[in-house]
Amino acid sequence: MADDSQKRSLEIKVEIDDVTAQGIYANLAFIAHSESEFTIDFIYVQPQGQKAKVRARIISSPGHTKRFLEALQENVRKFEESHGLITPSLGAERKPRFLS
């Protein structure tokens, strides 16, 4: 177990500007990977629309991506313990068509 001085050395001060703090809504994500990185595009698809827009792109190492996955799984588990099982919404299997 880490003592107080070790815990303090692990603390990271995180800053966030006002615009970023508001967040961005996405209802779809595409994930691609290469040998050295994962790319995750967070996308907003308009209801009944033919357009989708990438709202954010995150590029991460395989190690960071795996830790993100584990953290996300843990948070979903905690959410479901408190609020009940999450079920995918109807139409979640819809595959968007891309226009070039």
N, C-alpha and C positions, 0 to 999 in steps of 0.2 A: 504494500500500500504506500502511495506517495505521501511524503510529509507536506506541511504547508508551503515550504519554499519550493518544492518540486511542483506542486499544484499551481502556484503563482507563475512559475516559468512557462507553464503550458497554456496560460490564458492568452487569448488573442483579442485585441480590441477591434471590433468590426464597426465600420461606419457605413451609413446608407443615406443617400441624398433623398430629398422629398419626392422626386418623381419616381425613383426606383421603389421607394417604400410603398407607393400606391399599388404596385403590382400590375401584372398584365394577365388577362384571362385567356386561357387556351383550352380547347376542347378536343384536341387531337395532337398526337406526337408521332413523329417519324424518327426512327433510330437507324443509323448506319455505323459501320465500323471498318477500320483497317487494322493492320497488324499493330499499330502504335497508338490509336486513338478511337474514341467513340464520338459521334456527332449526334446530338439530339436536337431536332427542330420542334419547337412548340408552336402550334398552328391554331388559328381561329377559323372555323368554318361557319359561315353565316347560315342561319336556318333557311332552308329551301333555296339556298343560293348556289350558284355555280362557281363562286369564287372562294378561295381560301388564302389566308395571308400568314406567312411565318412571322410570329411576334417576337421570338427569341431563338437564338441558336447557341447551344452550349457545346463546347468541344472539350473533352476530358480524357485523361489517361485511362487505360483499362483498370488500374488499381483504384483510382478515385471513383470511377464509374461503379465498380463492385461495392465500394463502401457506401456510395449513394444508394444503390439498390438495397443493401442491408438496412440502412437507416430508414428508407422508405417502407420496407416490409415491416420493420419494428413499429413505425408510426401508424401504419394501417392496422396492425394487430391491436395496438393500444386504442385507436379510434373505435374499432369494432367491439372491443371489450366494453367501452363506455356507451356507444351509441347504436350497437347492433350491426349485423352483417351488411356490408356494402354489396349491392347487386348492380351489374352493368345496366345502363339505361337502354331502353328499346332503341333500335337503330344504331347501336354502337358498332355493329358489324358492317355498317355501310362503308364501302370503299370509295373514296373520292376519285373523280376522274380529273386528270391534269390536262390542261390545254397549253399547247406550246405557242 
